[in-house]
Each structure stands twice: as C-alpha cells, then as structure tokens.
Amino acid sequence: MPTHTSRSRIFSVLFLLSNCIFANAEPISVAPEVTPASITASIARGVDFLIGHQNPDGSWGSATRTKNINIYAPLPGAHHAYRAGASGLALAGLLDAADPRPTANAAIEKAAAWSARELPKLRRADPTTTYNVWGHAYGLRAISRLYQRETVAEKKAEWSRLAQEQVDLANRFEDINGGWGYLDVFDNLTTQKPSGIPTSFTTATMLLAMDQARTIMGVNLSEKLIQHSLVSLNAQRTPDFSYAYSFNHRMRPRTDINRPAGSLARSQACNAALRVFGEKAVTDEVLTTWSDRFLTREGFLSNVRKRPIPHEGAFHIAGYFYYYGIYYFTESVRLLPKDKHAAYAKRLAEILLDRQEKDGSWWDYPLYDYHQPYGTGYTLMALAWCREALETAK
C-alpha cells in the first residue's frame, strides 16, 4: 500500500501531467448560443455545402463511395430513385433556407430544372423495390415550395401539373395492403400493384407530402386510396402511439423494433400524418408526449448515427432514421399551439448546431454519396422552422 506521502506525490505528478496535456490540447468547442442569427449562420454553411456539391445537371448525390457496404440497389432505377429523393430534400432545404445570395438562387434554378425533367421518368427499379416512392414524396415537398416561390401564373400551373403527376404515379405504387413500402422481396408473387410490406413511416411520409401538395396547390387526391392507407397506418399503431415498422410487424408489436424506443423517429411522422388527415385519437397530449420523448431520448437515437450497418443499434434502429426523425419532429410539433413552438425550437436548434459537420453538412448514415445531401436537406428545413418559431416568439 502506498503511504500518505507517496500518494500525495503520485497525485502531484498526475496533476502536473494533466496540466501539460491540456495546455497543448485544442480548446473544446462550444456550440454557439441559439438565436435567429446563429441559426442563420449555420443555415448559410449548410447552403454553401449544397451549392458546392451540386451535380452539374442540378441534382445531388451519386452511386459512388460505396465502401463495400452497399445497400440493395438494383440498377439502374434504384439510383434514379435515390437521387430523386436526395435531390428533392436538398432542394426543399435550399428553398426553406431563404438564402438571398445569387449562388443559392442559381442552385435552386438548376435543381428545379432537373426536377421538372427527371421526376416524370421516375418508376420502380424492378418488382423487388419501390424506392421511387421516396422520390415522389420528396419531389412533392420541393414542388410545393417551388409553387409558392413562383410569381408567374403559367409557371405555377406547370408546377401544379407536375405535382399531380407525382401523386398519380405514387397512387400506382400503393401496396395492396394499403400505404407504401420500399421493398417487395418477401414472396414470389408478381402483381400490378406492390404486394410486399407497406411500412408505417413510408406511408406517413407519402401522406404528409400529398397533404402539403393538396393544401398548397389544390392537387386532387384519391379519397379511396387515402382511406385505404390510413386504415393500414392505424393497424400498425399501438395503444401508446408507437408504430410497428411494417404492416407485417403489427402481429409482433412488442418486439424490440416496434417498441417506443424503436419507434422514436417513426412516431413523429406517423402521428403527424394521422392528425392532418383527421384522426381524433392523435391529440395535443399525444403529440406533446412524443415530442418531449424525442428530445429527451435524442442521444439514444444519435448513438446509432453514422453506423454503417442498417438496424445495428439497440432496438434495431438504423442510422438513417436520425435526421428523418429530426425533420418529422418539426412536422409534428408545428401541429401544436404556436405558443409551444419556441421552446421546442430552441432545444432542437441546440442539437442541430452542435451536430453540423466541419464542411457544413449534416449526415447520419453512409448511403453511397446521397447521405450528405439528404441529411443537409432535412436539417435545413428543420432549422428554418426553428428560426421562424424563435422570431415569431419575440
């Protein structure tokens, strides 16, 4: 056993060593105070990233940077869908950012031209995948914003026509069980409409995009199809407003992936979708409970961020749910009374300012070369909402 004197000498040496180490260490970075100005500065860095990484044709992302951990992507259609989804999110993020610089406007114009040219061509890659649904949904998000930005009546009519076309294409790929999924590889059936597994979050994503297109542009929705999808989504809802990962999972509601922790990101989108389509069970209390839970357990979701294998985290959470959950958190909270928004916006912005990468992007999962554009798009939309909520509360 060391004597009292020897212990004192050991502590003195350790103290001196620690001083030497920290004297030469880089200072610990501190996230800036959350204000509309600090959010705007962060947004500008995100915009710069998107401008600097836009493809020459106006889109974002590519099939490169595979890192030998490829996600199933039958060629060539899967990558057309990935690029459409990532580009729709990046464009929507740029539009919400409201950056006044000419370079930002030029990037928007290039991306708008790409969307008008490429979205009408979007189809499923083959009978095994319906990744195109993501392109339709996030294409609609971008088109709705382009419509609002446009001042020429004829051009507004063109965006409205394109939006209606995207809705009609999405209708074609609604699953026979109601709603939408992204894979159709679990049986040997080949049907005109997919017969795979609709997922709760894909269904919610599509429904919310359709609702926005209807509200902003007057796009016509099939009431029969909408009700079919809502029945499917409600079938995946549990009494605590967790949502099963997919329609098939509804029969095993307490397996890890379907429990509240596994549903943390999904519940934001699913609750919002049911609420905007009139589901009375999704009350303000439900939205508040899940919004508070999301922020309290954000670190739990973040633990999976940047892990390269899908669903490798606790409760089988995948990394790509992180910024998805962040964005749909804002879609859920905006349905609460406005006097509640600022407090949520401040807490969310604190997280997002701290999560920004050195290059200005945000990303959560290495998906070929699409992850930074989609993560940045999600986050720019979320931060734009935070900024607006804080400015309104002044």
Beta strands, then each sheet from edge to edge (+ up, - down):
end
